[in-house]
Amino acid sequence: MHGRWLRALSVALPLLAWTASTGCGPTLVDLDATLELVDVGSGWSQEAKGGQTRIVPTVSFRLAKRAPDTPLDRVSLNITFRRQPGDEQFDDIYLQRVAIGPEGSEPLTVRADTGYTGEAPQTGADMLLHADFRDLSVRILARQSSGRWTELYTGPIERRLLLAR
């Protein structure tokens, strides 16, 4: 009787180990070596609502693969806007599934939900020139599946109004 159990275990354990090693999820790649941010631009998007003018920090970019054959088809992104000086958090945007093809992603534009609001006749340009205006920076992190967050970019939000599209 013991012999049958030992034989069954000798077959089942290697099969179980092989199943676990072949992976139940995607193969994680080194995002530092695989991805780069290209075509980065930033500024402030302006919107008018109910007699008020609102500006929000905006960043646009594209994710590019350094090697097109790298097995990576999507990532999650965390985009954090911070007040400068002082590095105080201003807003945080999370994108769960950003598709990546052989050459990279489509162009992405991310606008913060939080912004600055002024009363008419104050314009977005007036707000950018105001003595109490505080500049922002943006930090972009990427993660594949359950891997670690990798910083792809940190830079300032340019103090300029972006053209409406």
C-alpha positions in Angstrom: 0.0 0.0 0.0 2.9 2.4 0.8 4.4 1.6 -2.5 1.4 2.9 -4.5 1.3 6.2 -2.5 5.0 6.7 -3.0 4.7 6.1 -6.7 1.7 8.5 -7.0 3.7 11.1 -5.1 6.7 10.6 -7.2 4.6 11.4 -10.3 2.4 14.2 -8.8 5.2 16.3 -7.1 7.3 16.9 -10.2 4.1 17.6 -12.2 3.0 20.1 -9.6 6.5 21.8 -9.5 6.5 22.0 -13.3 3.0 23.6 -13.3 4.0 26.2 -10.7 7.3 27.0 -12.6 5.6 27.6 -16.0 3.7 30.4 -14.4 0.1 31.3 -14.0 0.7 34.9 -15.0 2.7 37.1 -17.4 6.5 37.0 -17.5 7.7 40.1 -15.6 10.2 42.2 -17.5 12.6 44.9 -16.2 10.7 48.1 -16.9 13.8 50.2 -16.5 15.5 48.4 -19.4 12.3 47.9 -21.5 10.4 51.2 -21.4 11.1 54.9 -21.9 8.9 58.0 -22.0 9.1 59.9 -25.3 7.4 63.0 -26.7 6.9 64.4 -23.2 5.1 67.7 -22.9 3.3 69.5 -20.1 1.5 72.6 -19.1 -1.9 73.8 -17.9 -5.3 73.0 -19.5 -7.9 75.7 -19.2 -11.6 75.3 -18.9 -14.4 77.9 -18.3 -17.5 77.0 -16.3 -20.2 79.2 -14.8 -18.2 82.4 -15.0 -15.1 80.8 -13.5 -11.8 79.9 -15.1 -10.1 76.7 -14.0 -6.6 75.4 -14.9 -5.4 71.9 -14.3 -1.9 70.4 -14.7 -1.6 68.3 -17.8 1.2 65.9 -19.1 1.3 64.1 -22.4 3.7 61.4 -23.4 4.1 58.1 -25.1 5.6 54.9 -23.8 8.2 53.5 -26.2 9.7 50.0 -26.1 13.5 49.9 -26.3 13.2 46.5 -28.0 10.0 45.7 -30.0 10.1 42.0 -29.3 10.0 42.4 -25.5 7.0 40.4 -24.2 5.1 43.3 -22.7 1.6 44.2 -23.7 0.3 46.4 -20.9 1.3 48.3 -17.7 -0.4 50.3 -15.0 0.7 53.9 -14.5 0.6 56.1 -11.4 0.9 59.8 -12.2 1.5 62.0 -9.2 1.4 65.8 -9.3 3.3 67.6 -6.5 3.6 71.2 -5.4 7.0 72.8 -5.6 8.9 73.7 -3.5 8.1 71.3 -0.8 7.0 68.2 -2.7 3.4 68.3 -1.2 1.0 66.0 -3.1 -1.4 67.9 -5.3 -3.2 65.1 -7.2 -2.7 61.5 -8.1 -4.1 59.7 -11.3 -4.0 55.9 -11.7 -4.3 54.2 -15.1 -4.8 50.5 -14.7 -4.4 49.0 -18.2 -2.3 51.0 -20.7 -1.9 48.9 -23.9 1.6 48.6 -25.3 2.2 47.3 -28.8 5.5 46.4 -30.5 6.5 50.0 -30.8 4.9 51.3 -27.5 1.7 53.0 -26.5 -0.5 55.4 -28.2 0.0 59.1 -27.1 -1.4 59.6 -23.6 -2.7 62.9 -22.1 -3.3 63.0 -18.4 -5.1 65.8 -16.7 -5.2 66.2 -12.9 -8.7 66.3 -11.3 -7.5 69.0 -9.0 -6.7 72.5 -10.3 -6.8 76.2 -9.6 -10.0 78.3 -10.0 -10.3 82.0 -10.6 -13.3 84.3 -10.9 -14.0 86.3 -14.1 -12.4 88.3 -15.5 -9.3 86.4 -14.2 -7.9 84.2 -17.0 -5.7 81.2 -16.9 -2.7 83.3 -18.0 -3.5 85.7 -15.1 -3.4 82.7 -12.6 -0.1 81.5 -14.0 1.4 85.0 -13.3 -0.2 85.4 -9.8 2.3 85.9 -6.9 0.7 83.1 -5.0 0.8 80.6 -7.8 2.9 77.4 -7.0 4.5 75.4 -9.6 4.1 71.6 -9.8 6.2 68.6 -10.8 5.0 65.3 -12.2 6.3 61.8 -11.4 5.3 58.9 -13.6 5.6 55.3 -12.3 4.9 52.1 -14.1 4.2 48.5 -12.9 3.6 45.3 -14.7 1.1 42.9 -13.1 2.1 42.5 -9.5 5.7 43.7 -10.0 7.4 46.6 -8.3 6.7 50.2 -9.2 9.4 51.7 -11.5 10.0 55.4 -11.9 10.0 56.4 -15.6 10.0 60.1 -15.4 10.1 63.1 -13.0 10.0 66.7 -14.3 8.3 70.1 -13.9 4.9 71.0 -15.2 5.7 73.9 -17.6 4.1 77.2 -16.6 2.2 77.7 -19.9 -1.4 77.3 -21.1 -2.0 74.4 -23.5 -4.2 74.9 -26.6 -7.6 73.3 -26.4 -8.1 70.4 -28.7 
